[in-house]
Amino acid sequence: MTLSDEDAKLITLARSARARTNAQHGAAVRDQDGRTYAASTVVLGAMRFDALDLAVAMAVSSGSKDIEAAALVAERHPEPIVDGTAVRDLSGHGINVYIADPDGDVIRVGVT
């Protein structure tokens, strides 16, 4: 699959976020102005925050009103689930969510 440079950047950012913290998932989103935000899954005692939800929250806290694209990096099995995440709440329209393995190979492209 051939990605645009901007979409490939999302996967690179998501991979880096995951690797930095050795987390289960890494994610990145691009907002309506082309700004990018990356996060990893956070597990603290009784709290668990999904990487994709955190990346969206970071975008919103910086003033973003819309998400153009997103990427989620995780192990191939089990395949990560992105339905019902904050991406859907903020995008309000169909966007590409690139699901990639830790090597950056796109497993599938979901549309929310």
C-alpha positions as CSV (number, residue, x, y, z in Angstrom):
1,M,0.0,0.0,0.0
2,T,1.3,3.4,-1.0
3,L,0.7,6.2,1.6
4,S,1.1,9.9,1.2
5,D,4.1,11.4,3.0
6,E,1.7,12.9,5.6
7,D,0.0,9.5,6.3
8,A,3.4,7.7,6.5
9,K,4.4,10.3,9.1
10,L,1.5,9.3,11.3
11,I,2.6,5.7,11.3
12,T,6.2,6.8,12.1
13,L,5.0,9.0,15.0
14,A,2.8,6.2,16.3
15,R,5.6,3.7,16.1
16,S,7.9,6.1,18.0
17,A,5.4,6.7,20.7
18,R,4.9,3.0,21.3
19,A,8.6,2.2,21.3
20,R,9.5,5.1,23.6
21,T,7.3,3.7,26.4
22,N,7.2,0.0,25.4
23,A,3.4,0.3,25.3
24,Q,0.8,-2.0,23.9
25,H,-0.3,0.6,21.3
26,G,1.1,3.8,19.8
27,A,-1.1,6.2,17.9
28,A,-1.0,9.5,16.0
29,V,-3.6,11.8,14.6
30,R,-3.5,14.8,12.2
31,D,-5.9,17.7,12.7
32,Q,-7.6,20.0,10.2
33,D,-4.5,22.3,10.2
34,G,-2.0,19.6,9.6
35,R,-0.7,19.5,13.2
36,T,0.1,16.0,14.5
37,Y,-0.2,14.5,17.9
38,A,1.1,11.2,19.1
39,A,0.5,9.1,22.3
40,S,0.9,5.6,23.7
41,T,-1.3,3.4,25.8
42,V,-1.1,4.4,29.4
43,V,-1.9,1.9,32.2
44,L,-1.8,3.3,35.8
45,G,-3.3,1.1,38.5
46,A,-7.0,1.2,38.0
47,M,-6.8,3.6,35.0
48,R,-6.2,2.7,31.4
49,F,-6.1,5.2,28.5
50,D,-6.0,4.0,24.9
51,A,-3.3,5.5,22.7
52,L,-5.7,6.6,20.0
53,D,-8.1,8.3,22.5
54,L,-5.1,10.0,24.1
55,A,-3.8,11.4,20.8
56,V,-7.3,12.8,20.1
57,A,-7.5,14.3,23.6
58,M,-4.1,16.0,23.0
59,A,-5.4,17.4,19.7
60,V,-8.6,18.7,21.4
61,S,-6.6,20.2,24.3
62,S,-4.6,22.1,21.7
63,G,-7.7,23.5,20.0
64,S,-8.3,21.0,17.2
65,K,-11.8,20.8,16.0
66,D,-11.5,18.0,13.4
67,I,-9.3,15.0,12.7
68,E,-8.2,14.3,9.1
69,A,-6.4,10.9,9.6
70,A,-5.2,8.6,12.3
71,A,-2.8,5.7,12.8
72,L,-2.6,3.0,15.4
73,V,0.4,0.7,15.8
74,A,0.2,-2.6,17.6
75,E,1.0,-6.3,17.3
76,R,-0.8,-8.1,14.6
77,H,-2.6,-10.4,16.9
78,P,-5.0,-9.6,18.4
79,E,-5.9,-6.9,15.9
80,P,-6.6,-3.6,17.7
81,I,-10.1,-2.3,17.7
82,V,-10.7,1.3,16.9
83,D,-14.5,1.5,16.7
84,G,-16.0,3.6,19.4
85,T,-12.9,5.6,20.1
86,A,-12.6,9.4,20.4
87,V,-11.6,9.6,16.7
88,R,-15.2,9.0,15.7
89,D,-16.4,11.7,18.2
90,L,-14.1,14.4,16.8
91,S,-14.0,13.5,13.1
92,G,-17.8,13.5,12.5
93,H,-17.1,12.1,9.0
94,G,-15.3,9.2,7.4
95,I,-11.5,9.4,7.9
96,N,-8.8,6.8,7.3
97,V,-7.4,5.1,10.4
98,Y,-4.3,3.2,9.4
99,I,-3.6,0.1,11.5
100,A,0.0,-0.9,11.3
101,D,2.2,-3.6,12.9
102,P,5.3,-2.6,14.9
103,D,7.5,-2.6,11.7
104,G,5.2,0.0,10.2
105,D,3.5,-2.3,7.7
106,V,-0.1,-1.3,7.2
107,I,-2.4,-4.3,8.1
108,R,-5.6,-2.5,7.1
109,V,-7.2,0.8,6.7
110,G,-10.4,1.4,8.6
111,V,-12.8,4.3,7.9
112,T,-14.6,5.7,10.8
